[in-house]
Amino acid sequence: MVPFSSLGAFEPVADCSELRRLSIRGAAVTISAAALSLIFRVGGTVVLARLLTPGDFGVVTMVTTFSLLLVSVGLNGFTEAVIQSEDLDRYTASNLFWINAGAGLLLATGFAAGGSLLATFYKNTLVTNVAIGVSGTIFIQSASCIHLALLKRAMRFAAISANELVALAVYSVVSIALAIAGFGYWSLVVALIANALSLVIGAWYLCRWVPSTPRRDGKTATIIRFAAKVYGQFGVAYCQQNIDNLIVGWRFNTIELGLYKKAYDLFALSASQLTAPVNDVAFATLSRLNQDQDRFRRYLANSLGMVALIGMAASAELTLVGRHVVRLLLGAKWAKSGEIFEMFAPGIGAMLLCSAIGWIHLPLGRPGRWLRWNLIAFVLTVVLFIIALPWGSAAIAAAWSGSYWILVIPGFWYAGRPIGFGIEDFVNATWRYPAAALLAGLTTAWIIRPTSLWPTPLTTGAAVVAILSISTVLGVLYVCAVILLHWGLAPIRQLTGLLMELAPVSKRAKQASQPA
């Protein structure tokens, strides 16, 4: 893609019919890429878990907990600014590129120099060298931020997804090859650098643009202010999502952190894969209904019902089979991760609902309210972590689950006030699903507990049998409970309709390409 014309204006601008076609194609590509990404991530995790130790993952997590926040300085802020800017030209884009690259260089240098401080904080000398190695990713990825943002502005989602998948494949191949060669935690560090390089090379290949020298244009300062607000919101959310890694690494050791992080990764991966398609549909639709509050509320309630239907089922199932899943994927030496994962699992449904709070704030143009709410959520979560700390990392995982259940109703009450979406509306849309999950989960546990399927399996085959058996019993009971509480098949039909809307991509793309 050549993003700018000879006059400097942004060129890949679609008309209305083209925009619709690109949106449909983009949704299809995003879903397909998410499925492939899941395969790469799970496959890489399965292999690396057998080649490396929990301590190897733990020492790298101690560093990446901080470095990923700095890597995101441009990716979360400048990206949104480039996409939403009405009259972006190549000179403004060039200014943003050099500002972002300069910030990346300064942050990378500072992070490398601060490696010894991190080592002192964690009481682990290995952290110093890991920090120096990982610091390179901060600068490298800053060189791809604006190019990737221009591709997103042009709605080149297929190219973006392909680039990300290639980079993920590079990470998997490099990390596994070096782990087999016996490089230990360095295999993860080098793989992170290789991943960043792959993203940069792909971004520059796909977006054929070379930044010009900086110049005054009167628009850069406004864009930077916008980007700073977006990054502020991201920073608060990031701290909330990662403060547990810092606490566990500081209080315990690399082994404990490695075990905890693997459990959290499975927890977060489960959540993100479950809601990605629903998030895309909900954001796009609610943004177009923000002037019609009645339709906004109805669509929001229906969407939350679908999230609760999927999320509560996942919570019940993974609470019962979490140990078995970890045994199957990671092997026997990660057994404690299975115990930790079972503490995360009850919060998956509530976590998915909490992630939908932004569906109200952003379409209504209220990012400030969302930031204030995230600050409240951050404080509460940290307090719960501190209370749980004396009981170990499993208790911190339980505190995670508890925090989402505590926050979900107040969060929707606060977000829904501008449109009159109150606690009663939220409860009416969702209460049947946690009730069905609780009923089905308790009944399944009562049926399975006396059998040989309940204890943690000792072999891979036994884990597969246990997972399939428990999931089948739970699935049947959950569907029956949902139908009973709704006195009908309405939610099942709604979910089926949503899946059909997302699945027949070729047909819808063909229809969209026809003249209106």
Secondary structure, DSSP 4 states (H G I P E B T S, - for coil): ---B-TTSBB-----HHHHHHHHHHHHHHHHHHHHHHHHHHHHHHHHHHHHS-HHHHHHHHHHHHHHHHHHHHHHTTHHHHHHH-TT-BHHHHHHHHHHHHHHHHHHHHHHHHTHHHHHHHHT-THHHHHHHHHHHHHHHHHTTHHHHHHHHHTT-HHHHHHHHHHHHHHHHHHHHHHHHTT-TTHHHHHHHHHHHHHHHHHHHHHS----------SSHHHHHHHHHHHHHHHHHHHHHHHHHHHHHHHHS-HHHHHHHHHHHHHHHHHHHHHHHHHHHHHHHHHTTSTT-HHHHHHHHHHHHHHHHHHHHHHHHHHHHHHHHHHHHHH-GGGHHHHHHHHHHGGGHHHHHHHHTTHHHHTTTT-HHHHHHHHHHHHHHHHHHHHHHGGG-HHHHHHHHHHHHHHHHHHHHHHHHGGGT--HHHHHHHHTHHHHHHHHHHHHHHHHHTTSTTSSPPSSHHHHHHHHHHHHHHHHHHHHHHHHHHHTSSHHHHHHHHHHHHHS-HHHHHHHHHS--
